Amino acid sequence: MRYLLEELAERAPGNTVEVRVPPYGATQCVSGPRHTRGTPPNVIETDAQTWIALACGELDWSTAVGDARVVASGSRAALVGLLPLVREHPVEAETLEI
């Protein structure tokens, strides 16, 4: 869980958007205006199951928001184009060393 949040912050460094997956963790990401005190203006919050599905590409952003599985507030609170973080790549049998 935290690994996926850390991966998002690494791929989209910045402090404009705060992504929360309570009670597991939170991260700030996306370049732009920096937030320093109080409640950030751009917040994304979701449950663990939805976060993993988004990060792994099993669920797309618009569906998650439309189904109210993600609460996003603020003009920049979107992860479109940043997800999925993990993609399945087929492994060729010839490349495996057994």
Kinemage of the C-alpha trace (Angstrom):
@kinemage 1
@onewidth
@group {chain A} dominant
@subgroup {mainchain}
@vectorlist {calphas} color= white
{ca met a 1} P 0.000 0.000 0.000
{ca arg a 2} L 2.597 2.545 1.065
{ca tyr a 3} L 4.875 1.411 -1.730
{ca leu a 4} L 2.226 2.429 -4.267
{ca leu a 5} L 1.840 5.841 -2.622
{ca glu a 6} L 5.619 6.290 -2.644
{ca glu a 7} L 5.742 5.265 -6.295
{ca leu a 8} L 3.115 7.885 -7.164
{ca ala a 9} L 5.103 10.590 -5.359
{ca glu a 10} L 8.261 9.527 -7.197
{ca arg a 11} L 6.599 9.591 -10.623
{ca ala a 12} L 4.757 12.881 -9.994
{ca pro a 13} L 6.896 14.838 -7.525
{ca gly a 14} L 5.422 17.920 -5.909
{ca asn a 15} L 3.133 19.104 -3.142
{ca thr a 16} L -0.034 20.204 -4.929
{ca val a 17} L -2.227 17.131 -4.389
{ca glu a 18} L -2.531 15.027 -1.263
{ca val a 19} L -3.571 11.414 -1.794
{ca arg a 20} L -4.975 9.682 1.296
{ca val a 21} L -5.635 5.978 1.813
{ca pro a 22} L -6.665 5.804 5.461
{ca pro a 23} L -5.468 4.290 7.687
{ca tyr a 24} L -2.504 3.110 5.609
{ca gly a 25} L -0.874 6.302 4.458
{ca ala a 26} L -0.881 9.508 2.510
{ca thr a 27} L 1.441 11.295 0.139
{ca gln a 28} L 1.773 14.637 -1.556
{ca cys a 29} L 2.435 14.693 -5.275
{ca val a 30} L 2.013 16.641 -8.536
{ca ser a 31} L 4.049 19.754 -9.181
{ca gly a 32} L 2.483 23.159 -8.769
{ca pro a 33} L 1.584 25.438 -5.869
{ca arg a 34} L 2.961 24.098 -2.604
{ca his a 35} L 0.657 23.451 0.338
{ca thr a 36} L 2.123 24.027 3.803
{ca arg a 37} L -0.618 24.333 6.483
{ca gly a 38} L -4.100 23.122 7.289
{ca thr a 39} L -6.241 21.089 4.928
{ca pro a 40} L -4.722 20.988 1.446
{ca pro a 41} L -6.848 22.503 -1.335
{ca asn a 42} L -6.469 19.407 -3.552
{ca val a 43} L -7.256 16.157 -1.745
{ca ile a 44} L -7.946 12.680 -3.055
{ca glu a 45} L -9.188 10.056 -0.625
{ca thr a 46} L -10.078 6.429 -1.224
{ca asp a 47} L -10.131 3.069 0.496
{ca ala a 48} L -7.326 0.534 0.212
{ca gln a 49} L -9.092 -1.819 -2.204
{ca thr a 50} L -9.899 1.000 -4.635
{ca trp a 51} L -6.365 2.431 -4.415
{ca ile a 52} L -4.815 -0.918 -5.277
{ca ala a 53} L -7.253 -1.411 -8.173
{ca leu a 54} L -6.427 2.065 -9.532
{ca ala a 55} L -2.678 1.631 -9.096
{ca cys a 56} L -2.709 -1.781 -10.785
{ca gly a 57} L -4.923 -0.739 -13.694
{ca glu a 58} L -7.889 -2.874 -12.706
{ca leu a 59} L -10.049 0.247 -12.292
{ca asp a 60} L -9.916 3.490 -14.258
{ca trp a 61} L -10.058 6.930 -12.685
{ca ser a 62} L -13.339 8.106 -14.216
{ca thr a 63} L -15.176 4.945 -13.134
{ca ala a 64} L -13.823 5.204 -9.586
{ca val a 65} L -14.908 8.842 -9.294
{ca gly a 66} L -18.264 8.172 -10.976
{ca asp a 67} L -18.983 5.293 -8.598
{ca ala a 68} L -17.990 7.482 -5.601
{ca arg a 69} L -15.160 5.115 -4.729
{ca val a 70} L -12.844 8.146 -4.806
{ca val a 71} L -13.528 11.504 -3.191
{ca ala a 72} L -11.600 14.248 -4.980
{ca ser a 73} L -11.812 17.906 -3.992
{ca gly a 74} L -9.966 20.788 -5.563
{ca ser a 75} L -9.336 21.922 -9.111
{ca arg a 76} L -6.178 19.788 -9.479
{ca ala a 77} L -7.362 16.711 -7.572
{ca ala a 78} L -7.133 14.141 -10.348
{ca leu a 79} L -4.686 11.373 -11.181
{ca val a 80} L -5.605 11.048 -14.850
{ca gly a 81} L -2.515 10.112 -16.822
{ca leu a 82} L -0.584 9.052 -13.708
{ca leu a 83} L -2.287 5.701 -13.201
{ca pro a 84} L -1.810 2.784 -13.395
{ca leu a 85} L 1.491 2.605 -11.532
{ca val a 86} L 1.900 -1.139 -12.059
{ca arg a 87} L 1.377 -2.784 -15.389
{ca glu a 88} L 1.472 -6.414 -16.255
{ca his a 89} L 4.073 -7.311 -18.815
{ca pro a 90} L 3.969 -10.777 -20.307
{ca val a 91} L 7.176 -12.646 -19.599
{ca glu a 92} L 8.558 -14.601 -22.516
{ca ala a 93} L 9.503 -18.173 -21.650
{ca glu a 94} L 12.835 -17.732 -23.452
{ca thr a 95} L 13.910 -14.927 -21.113
{ca leu a 96} L 13.428 -16.957 -17.934
{ca glu a 97} L 16.411 -18.786 -16.517
{ca ile a 98} L 15.272 -21.971 -14.894
